[in-house]
Amino acid sequence: MKNNNPSAQSLLALLEKKISEGDFNDSVHKIKLMTARDVIKKILQTEL
C-alpha cells in the first residue's frame, strides 16, 4: 500500500504554491487555503 501522506513542510509548500499561483476556484477557496496554511504554521510553532 502506497503511503500518500505529505509531511507538514511539503503540505505548507503546496499551499503556498497554490495561493501564489492563483490555483483556487474563488475567493472563498483562497481564504480556506490561507486559513489551512496559517493553522499548520501555528501548530508547527507550538510543537517546537
C-alpha positions, 0 to 999 in steps of 0.5 A: 500500500502506497503511503500518500501522506505529505509531511507538514513542510511539503503540505505548507509548500503546496499551499503556498504554491497554490495561493501564489499561483492563483490555483483556487476556484474563488475567493472563498477557496483562497481564504480556506487555503490561507486559513489551512496554511496559517493553522499548520504554521501555528501548530508547527510553532507550538510543537517546537 
